[in-house]
């Protein structure tokens, strides 16, 4: 069942998430078995990294993205909701727009 799920994730082109507990970060990466030329190739690791901290009970206490993504509200929302998944989705979306040459600042102003 897990193998089938992993296969479907690759088919959809979903990114891999690397968890680095030592530095408190989640790094959005190209799928290991993905297509060449994925949208994340060529983007800096700093842009693809979300800094996170959790308390002793496992609640999210901090989420921070690269300043150029301008996702401060989404970071605050992630902490309030104790749910980092929507933030990771938003980061991936913004990285997609950036790699396609769109201005993510206008997207933030438009509430995308």
DSSP file (Angstrom, degrees, kcal/mol; ACC not computed):
  #  RESIDUE AA STRUCTURE BP1 BP2  ACC     N-H-->O    O-->H-N    N-H-->O    O-->H-N    TCO  KAPPA ALPHA  PHI   PSI    X-CA   Y-CA   Z-CA
    1    1 A X     >        0   0    0      0, 0.0     4,-2.0     0, 0.0     5,-0.1   0.000 360.0 360.0 360.0 -44.0    0.0    0.0    0.0
    2    2 A X  H  >  +     0   0    0      1,-0.2     4,-2.5     2,-0.2     5,-0.2   0.866 360.0  53.6 -67.4 -35.4    2.8    2.5    0.8
    3    3 A X  H  > S+     0   0    0      2,-0.2     4,-2.3     1,-0.2    -1,-0.2   0.905 108.7  49.4 -64.2 -40.7    4.7    1.5   -2.3
    4    4 A X  H  > S+     0   0    0      2,-0.2     4,-2.3     1,-0.2    -2,-0.2   0.908 110.7  49.8 -64.6 -42.4    1.5    2.3   -4.4
    5    5 A X  H  X S+     0   0    0     -4,-2.0     4,-2.2     1,-0.2    -2,-0.2   0.922 111.2  49.1 -62.0 -44.6    1.1    5.6   -2.7
    6    6 A X  H  X S+     0   0    0     -4,-2.5     4,-1.9     1,-0.2    -2,-0.2   0.893 109.9  52.0 -62.5 -40.3    4.8    6.5   -3.3
    7    7 A X  H  X S+     0   0    0     -4,-2.3     4,-2.2     1,-0.2    -1,-0.2   0.912 110.4  47.9 -62.7 -42.6    4.4    5.5   -7.0
    8    8 A X  H  X S+     0   0    0     -4,-2.3     4,-2.1     2,-0.2    -2,-0.2   0.870 107.7  55.1 -68.0 -36.3    1.3    7.8   -7.4
    9    9 A X  H  X>S+     0   0    0     -4,-2.2     5,-2.3     2,-0.2     4,-0.7   0.909 109.3  47.8 -61.2 -41.3    3.1   10.7   -5.7
   10   10 A X  H ><5S+     0   0    0     -4,-1.9     3,-0.9     1,-0.2    -2,-0.2   0.911 109.2  53.5 -65.5 -42.5    5.9   10.4   -8.3
   11   11 A X  H 3<5S+     0   0    0     -4,-2.2    -1,-0.2     1,-0.3    -2,-0.2   0.877 110.4  47.3 -59.5 -37.8    3.4   10.2  -11.1
   12   12 A X  H 3<5S-     0   0    0     -4,-2.1    -1,-0.3    -5,-0.1    -2,-0.2   0.600 112.3-121.6 -79.4 -11.3    1.8   13.4   -9.9
   13   13 A X  T <<5 +     0   0    0     -3,-0.9    -3,-0.2    -4,-0.7    18,-0.2   0.737  49.1 169.3  77.2  22.6    5.2   15.1   -9.6
   14   14 A X      < -     0   0    0     -5,-2.3    -1,-0.2    -6,-0.2    20,-0.0  -0.426  34.4-113.6 -68.3 142.0    4.7   15.8   -5.9
   15   15 A X        -     0   0    0     -2,-0.1     2,-0.3    16,-0.1    15,-0.2  -0.313  22.2-117.2 -74.0 158.4    7.9   17.0   -4.2
   16   16 A X  E     -A   29   0A   0     13,-1.8    13,-3.0    -2,-0.0     2,-0.5  -0.656  22.6-141.0 -86.2 151.7    9.8   15.1   -1.5
   17   17 A X  E     -A   28   0A   0     -2,-0.3     2,-0.5    11,-0.2    11,-0.2  -0.975   9.5-159.3-115.7 125.7   10.1   16.6    1.9
   18   18 A X  E     -A   27   0A   0      9,-2.7     9,-2.9    -2,-0.5     2,-0.6  -0.918   7.4-152.7-104.3 126.2   13.4   16.2    3.8
   19   19 A X  E     -A   26   0A   0     -2,-0.5     2,-0.6     7,-0.2     7,-0.2  -0.874  10.3-173.3-100.2 123.2   13.1   16.7    7.6
   20   20 A X  E >>> +A   25   0A   0      5,-3.1     5,-2.0    -2,-0.6     4,-1.0  -0.841   7.0 177.1-118.6  92.3   16.3   17.9    9.2
   21   21 A X  T 345S+     0   0    0     -2,-0.6    -1,-0.1     1,-0.2     5,-0.0   0.790  75.5  67.6 -65.2 -28.2   15.7   17.8   13.0
   22   22 A X  T 345S+     0   0    0      1,-0.2    -1,-0.2    -3,-0.1    -2,-0.0   0.862 117.2  23.0 -62.9 -35.7   19.3   19.0   13.6
   23   23 A X  T <45S-     0   0    0     -3,-0.7    -1,-0.2     2,-0.1    -2,-0.2   0.393 109.5-116.2-110.5   1.6   18.6   22.4   12.2
   24   24 A X  T  <5 +     0   0    0     -4,-1.0    28,-2.9     1,-0.2     2,-0.3   0.974  68.3 131.4  64.9  56.7   14.8   22.4   12.6
   25   25 A X  E   < -AB  20  51A   0     -5,-2.0    -5,-3.1    26,-0.3     2,-0.5  -0.976  51.6-151.0-143.5 152.6   13.9   22.5    9.0
   26   26 A X  E     -AB  19  50A   0     24,-2.4    24,-2.9    -2,-0.3     2,-0.5  -0.997  22.9-159.5-118.5 125.4   11.7   21.0    6.3
   27   27 A X  E     -AB  18  49A   0     -9,-2.9    -9,-2.7    -2,-0.5     2,-0.5  -0.921  10.5-140.8-112.8 126.2   13.3   21.2    2.8
   28   28 A X  E     +A   17   0A   0     20,-2.9     2,-0.3    -2,-0.5   -11,-0.2  -0.750  32.7 177.4 -86.7 123.4   11.1   20.9   -0.3
   29   29 A X  E     -A   16   0A   0    -13,-3.0   -13,-1.8    -2,-0.5     3,-0.1  -0.821  35.5 -89.5-127.0 160.9   13.0   18.8   -2.9
   30   30 A X        -     0   0    0     -2,-0.3   -15,-0.1   -15,-0.2   -16,-0.1  -0.368  60.7 -89.1 -60.5 147.7   12.5   17.4   -6.4
   31   31 A X    >   -     0   0    0    -18,-0.2     3,-1.6     1,-0.1    -1,-0.1  -0.378  34.4-128.0 -57.9 138.6   10.9   13.9   -6.3
   32   32 A X  T 3  S+     0   0    0      1,-0.3    -1,-0.1    -3,-0.1    -2,-0.1   0.867 109.9  29.9 -58.8 -37.3   13.8   11.4   -6.2
   33   33 A X  T 3  S+     0   0    0      3,-0.0    -1,-0.3     2,-0.0     3,-0.1   0.078 100.8 127.6-108.9  23.2   12.4    9.5   -9.1
   34   34 A X    <   -     0   0    0     -3,-1.6     2,-0.1     1,-0.2   -23,-0.1  -0.014  66.6 -74.6 -77.2-179.8   10.8   12.5  -10.8
   35   35 A X    >   -     0   0    0    -25,-0.2     3,-0.7     1,-0.1    -1,-0.2  -0.399  52.7-101.7 -72.9 148.7   11.1   13.9  -14.2
   36   36 A X  T 3  S+     0   0    0      1,-0.2    -1,-0.1    -2,-0.1    -3,-0.0  -0.406 105.3  32.2 -66.5 148.2   14.2   15.8  -15.3
   37   37 A X  T 3  S+     0   0    0      1,-0.1    -1,-0.2    -2,-0.1    -2,-0.1   0.798  81.0 178.0  75.2  28.8   13.9   19.5  -15.3
   38   38 A X    X   -     0   0    0     -3,-0.7     3,-1.2     1,-0.1    -1,-0.1  -0.182  43.8-105.8 -59.6 159.2   11.5   19.7  -12.4
   39   39 A X  T 3  S+     0   0    0      1,-0.3    -1,-0.1     3,-0.1    60,-0.0   0.722 118.0  56.3 -63.2 -21.3   10.4   23.2  -11.3
   40   40 A X  T >  S+     0   0    0      2,-0.1     3,-2.0   -11,-0.0    -1,-0.3   0.693  79.2 106.5 -86.0 -17.6   12.6   23.0   -8.2
   41   41 A X  T <  S+     0   0    0     -3,-1.2     3,-0.1     1,-0.3   -12,-0.0  -0.411  86.8  19.3 -64.7 132.7   15.8   22.3  -10.0
   42   42 A X  T 3  S+     0   0    0      1,-0.3     2,-0.3    -2,-0.1    -1,-0.3   0.243  94.5 118.2  93.4 -13.4   18.0   25.3   -9.9
   43   43 A X  S <  S-     0   0    0     -3,-2.0    -1,-0.3     1,-0.1     5,-0.1  -0.680  72.0-103.5 -86.7 142.5   16.2   27.0   -7.0
   44   44 A X     >  -     0   0    0     -2,-0.3     4,-1.3     1,-0.1     3,-0.2  -0.212  17.8-123.9 -65.5 152.5   18.4   27.6   -3.9
   45   45 A X  T  4 S+     0   0    0      1,-0.2     4,-0.3     2,-0.2   -17,-0.2   0.852 111.5  61.4 -61.6 -35.3   18.0   25.4   -0.8
   46   46 A X  T >4 S+     0   0    0      1,-0.2     3,-1.0     2,-0.2    20,-0.2   0.894 103.5  48.6 -60.3 -41.0   17.3   28.5    1.2
   47   47 A X  T 34 S+     0   0    0      1,-0.2    19,-0.3    -3,-0.2    -1,-0.2   0.834 112.8  48.8 -66.0 -32.1   14.2   29.3   -0.9
   48   48 A X  T 3< S+     0   0    0     -4,-1.3   -20,-2.9    17,-0.1     2,-0.4   0.356  94.7  96.5 -91.1   5.2   13.0   25.7   -0.5
   49   49 A X  E <   -B   27   0A   0     -3,-1.0     2,-0.5    -4,-0.3    17,-0.4  -0.819  50.9-166.7-105.8 134.6   13.5   25.5    3.3
   50   50 A X  E     -B   26   0A   0    -24,-2.9   -24,-2.4    -2,-0.4     2,-0.4  -0.977  18.6-142.1-114.9 118.0   10.9   26.1    6.0
   51   51 A X  E     +BC  25  64A   0     13,-2.9    13,-2.2    -2,-0.5     2,-0.3  -0.642  28.2 179.4 -78.6 132.1   12.4   26.6    9.5
   52   52 A X  E     - C   0  63A   0    -28,-2.9     2,-0.3    -2,-0.4    11,-0.2  -0.969  18.3-170.9-136.1 150.4   10.2   24.9   12.1
   53   53 A X  E     - C   0  62A   0      9,-1.8     8,-3.0    -2,-0.3     9,-1.4  -0.990   7.3-164.0-136.2 146.2   10.2   24.4   15.9
   54   54 A X  E     - C   0  60A   0     -2,-0.3     6,-0.2     6,-0.3     2,-0.1  -0.946  16.7-126.9-127.2 148.9    8.0   22.2   18.0
   55   55 A X    >   -     0   0    0      4,-2.4     3,-2.0    -2,-0.3     6,-0.0  -0.245  44.0 -86.5 -83.7-178.5    7.3   22.3   21.8
   56   56 A X  T 3  S+     0   0    0      1,-0.3    -1,-0.1     2,-0.1    -2,-0.0   0.745 129.4  54.6 -62.7 -23.7    7.7   19.2   24.0
   57   57 A X  T 3  S-     0   0    0      2,-0.1    -1,-0.3     0, 0.0     0, 0.0   0.423 121.1-106.3 -89.5   1.2    4.1   18.2   23.2
   58   58 A X  S <  S+     0   0    0     -3,-2.0     2,-0.3     1,-0.3    -2,-0.1   0.564  70.9 144.6  87.8   8.5    4.8   18.3   19.5
   59   59 A X        -     0   0    0      1,-0.1    -4,-2.4    24,-0.0     2,-0.3  -0.620  57.5-109.6 -82.1 140.0    2.9   21.5   18.8
   60   60 A X  E     +C   54   0A   0     -2,-0.3    -6,-0.3    -6,-0.2    22,-0.2  -0.531  41.3 169.5 -68.0 124.1    4.3   23.8   16.1
   61   61 A X  E     +     0   0A   0     -8,-3.0     2,-0.3    -2,-0.3    -7,-0.2   0.555  63.4  22.4-113.0 -14.0    5.7   26.9   17.8
   62   62 A X  E     +C   53   0A   0     -9,-1.4    -9,-1.8    16,-0.1     2,-0.3  -0.972  51.8 173.3-155.7 137.4    7.5   28.5   14.8
   63   63 A X  E     +C   52   0A   0     -2,-0.3     2,-0.4   -11,-0.2   -11,-0.2  -0.960  12.8 172.8-143.2 128.0    7.4   28.4   11.1
   64   64 A X  E     -C   51   0A   0    -13,-2.2   -13,-2.9    -2,-0.3     2,-0.2  -0.993   9.6-168.2-142.5 131.1    9.5   30.7    8.9
   65   65 A X        -     0   0    0     -2,-0.4   -15,-0.1   -15,-0.2   -18,-0.1  -0.570  47.1 -68.0-106.3 174.2   10.1   30.8    5.2
   66   66 A X    >   -     0   0    0    -17,-0.4     3,-1.9   -19,-0.3     4,-0.5  -0.400  47.6-123.8 -60.6 135.9   12.6   32.7    3.1
   67   67 A X  G >  S+     0   0    0      1,-0.3     3,-1.3     2,-0.2    -1,-0.1   0.801 106.6  65.3 -56.0 -31.5   11.8   36.4    3.3
   68   68 A X  G 3  S+     0   0    0      1,-0.3    -1,-0.3     2,-0.1    36,-0.1   0.716  92.5  62.8 -67.4 -18.2   11.6   36.8   -0.5
   69   69 A X  G <  S-     0   0    0     -3,-1.9    -1,-0.3    39,-0.0    -2,-0.2   0.720  93.1-147.8 -77.5 -19.9    8.5   34.5   -0.5
   70   70 A X    <   +     0   0    0     -3,-1.3     3,-0.2    -4,-0.5    -3,-0.1   0.922  48.2 140.5  54.4  51.0    6.6   37.0    1.7
   71   71 A X     >  +     0   0    0     -5,-0.3     4,-2.2     1,-0.2     5,-0.2  -0.120  14.5 128.2-113.5  34.8    4.6   34.3    3.4
   72   72 A X  H  > S+     0   0    0      1,-0.2     4,-2.4     2,-0.2     5,-0.2   0.908  74.9  49.7 -59.0 -44.3    4.6   35.8    7.0
   73   73 A X  H  > S+     0   0    0      1,-0.2     4,-2.6     2,-0.2    -1,-0.2   0.927 111.0  49.3 -61.1 -44.6    0.8   35.5    7.3
   74   74 A X  H  > S+     0   0    0      1,-0.2     4,-2.1     2,-0.2    -1,-0.2   0.848 109.6  52.7 -64.6 -34.0    0.9   31.9    6.2
   75   75 A X  H  X S+     0   0    0     -4,-2.2     4,-1.8     2,-0.2    -1,-0.2   0.928 110.8  46.6 -66.0 -44.8    3.7   31.2    8.7
   76   76 A X  H  X S+     0   0    0     -4,-2.4     4,-2.6     1,-0.2    -2,-0.2   0.910 111.5  51.9 -62.0 -42.0    1.6   32.7   11.5
   77   77 A X  H  X S+     0   0    0     -4,-2.6     4,-2.7     1,-0.2    -1,-0.2   0.888 105.8  54.9 -62.2 -40.2   -1.4   30.7   10.4
   78   78 A X  H  X>S+     0   0    0     -4,-2.1     5,-2.3     2,-0.2     4,-0.8   0.913 111.0  44.8 -59.7 -43.1    0.5   27.5   10.4
   79   79 A X  H ><5S+     0   0    0     -4,-1.8     3,-0.5     2,-0.2    -2,-0.2   0.934 113.6  49.2 -67.5 -46.2    1.6   28.1   14.0
   80   80 A X  H 3<5S+     0   0    0     -4,-2.6    -2,-0.2     1,-0.2    -1,-0.2   0.893 119.2  38.7 -59.9 -40.0   -2.0   29.1   15.1
   81   81 A X  H 3<5S-     0   0    0     -4,-2.7    -1,-0.2    -5,-0.2    -2,-0.2   0.540 102.9-131.8 -86.7  -7.7   -3.5   26.0   13.4
   82   82 A X  T <<5S+     0   0    0     -4,-0.8     2,-0.3    -3,-0.5    -3,-0.2   0.922  71.8 117.7  53.5  45.9   -0.6   23.7   14.5
   83   83 A X      < +     0   0    0     -5,-2.3     4,-0.4    -6,-0.2     3,-0.2  -0.865  39.4 176.6-148.7 105.7   -0.5   22.6   10.8
   84   84 A X     >  +     0   0    0     -2,-0.3     4,-2.2     1,-0.2     3,-0.3   0.651  66.0  86.0 -84.7 -16.0    2.6   23.1    8.6
   85   85 A X  H  > S+     0   0    0      1,-0.2     4,-2.2     2,-0.2     5,-0.2   0.900  87.6  48.8 -57.5 -48.1    1.1   21.2    5.6
   86   86 A X  H  > S+     0   0    0      1,-0.2     4,-2.2    -3,-0.2    -1,-0.2   0.876 111.2  52.3 -61.0 -34.1   -0.8   24.2    4.0
   87   87 A X  H  > S+     0   0    0     -4,-0.4     4,-2.6    -3,-0.3    -1,-0.2   0.921 108.0  50.3 -65.5 -43.5    2.3   26.3    4.4
   88   88 A X  H  X S+     0   0    0     -4,-2.2     4,-2.3     1,-0.2    -2,-0.2   0.890 110.2  50.9 -61.7 -38.7    4.5   23.7    2.6
   89   89 A X  H  X S+     0   0    0     -4,-2.2     4,-2.3    -5,-0.2    -1,-0.2   0.911 110.5  48.9 -63.5 -42.4    1.9   23.6   -0.2
   90   90 A X  H  X S+     0   0    0     -4,-2.2     4,-2.7     2,-0.2    -2,-0.2   0.895 109.9  51.2 -65.6 -40.8    2.0   27.4   -0.5
   91   91 A X  H  X S+     0   0    0     -4,-2.6     4,-2.7     2,-0.2     5,-0.2   0.942 110.7  48.6 -61.1 -46.9    5.8   27.5   -0.6
   92   92 A X  H  X S+     0   0    0     -4,-2.3     4,-2.0     1,-0.2    -2,-0.2   0.905 111.7  50.4 -59.3 -42.1    5.7   24.9   -3.4
   93   93 A X  H  X S+     0   0    0     -4,-2.3     4,-2.1     2,-0.2    -2,-0.2   0.932 111.7  46.8 -62.3 -46.9    3.1   27.0   -5.2
   94   94 A X  H  X S+     0   0    0     -4,-2.7     4,-2.8     1,-0.2    -2,-0.2   0.886 110.5  52.4 -64.7 -38.6    5.2   30.1   -4.9
   95   95 A X  H  X S+     0   0    0     -4,-2.7     4,-2.5     2,-0.2    -1,-0.2   0.881 107.7  53.0 -64.0 -36.8    8.4   28.3   -6.0
   96   96 A X  H  X S+     0   0    0     -4,-2.0     4,-1.2    -5,-0.2    -2,-0.2   0.930 111.4  45.6 -62.0 -45.5    6.4   27.1   -9.1
   97   97 A X  H  <>S+     0   0    0     -4,-2.1     5,-2.6     1,-0.2     4,-0.3   0.911 112.5  50.9 -64.7 -42.4    5.4   30.7   -9.9
   98   98 A X  H ><5S+     0   0    0     -4,-2.8     3,-1.6     1,-0.2    -2,-0.2   0.920 108.8  50.3 -62.2 -43.3    9.0   32.0   -9.3
   99   99 A X  H 3<5S+     0   0    0     -4,-2.5    -1,-0.2     1,-0.3    -2,-0.2   0.769 108.7  53.7 -68.2 -23.3   10.5   29.3  -11.6
  100  100 A X  T 3<5S-     0   0    0     -4,-1.2    -1,-0.3    -3,-0.2    -2,-0.2   0.447 123.1-106.6 -88.1  -0.5    8.0   30.3  -14.3
  101  101 A X  T < 5S+     0   0    0     -3,-1.6    -3,-0.2    -4,-0.3     2,-0.2   0.569  70.7 142.4  91.1   9.6    9.0   33.9  -14.0
  102  102 A X      < -     0   0    0     -5,-2.6     2,-0.8    -6,-0.2    -1,-0.3  -0.524  57.1-113.9 -82.2 153.0    6.0   35.3  -12.2
  103  103 A X    >>  -     0   0    0     -2,-0.2     4,-1.0     1,-0.2     3,-0.6  -0.779  23.1-165.3 -86.1 109.4    6.4   38.0   -9.5
  104  104 A X  H 3> S+     0   0    0     -2,-0.8     4,-2.2     1,-0.2    -1,-0.2   0.708  83.4  69.9 -71.7 -18.5    5.3   36.4   -6.3
  105  105 A X  H 3> S+     0   0    0      1,-0.2     4,-1.9     2,-0.2    -1,-0.2   0.900  99.4  47.7 -62.5 -40.1    5.0   39.8   -4.6
  106  106 A X  H <> S+     0   0    0     -3,-0.6     4,-1.7     2,-0.2    -1,-0.2   0.849 109.1  54.7 -68.5 -32.9    2.0   40.5   -6.8
  107  107 A X  H  X>S+     0   0    0     -4,-1.0     5,-2.8     2,-0.2     4,-0.6   0.913 107.3  49.5 -66.0 -41.0    0.6   37.1   -5.8
  108  108 A X  H ><5S+     0   0    0     -4,-2.2     3,-0.9     1,-0.2    -2,-0.2   0.913 110.7  49.9 -63.7 -41.7    0.9   37.9   -2.1
  109  109 A X  H 3<5S+     0   0    0     -4,-1.9    -1,-0.2     1,-0.2    -2,-0.2   0.833 111.2  49.7 -65.0 -31.0   -0.8   41.3   -2.6
  110  110 A X  H 3<5S-     0   0    0     -4,-1.7    -1,-0.2    -5,-0.1    -2,-0.2   0.534 116.1-116.1 -85.2  -6.4   -3.6   39.5   -4.5
  111  111 A X  T <<5       0   0    0     -3,-0.9    -3,-0.2    -4,-0.6    -2,-0.1   0.765 360.0 360.0  79.0  26.0   -4.0   36.9   -1.7
  112  112 A X      <       0   0    0     -5,-2.8    -4,-0.2    -6,-0.1    -1,-0.1   0.498 360.0 360.0 -68.9 360.0   -3.0   34.0   -3.9
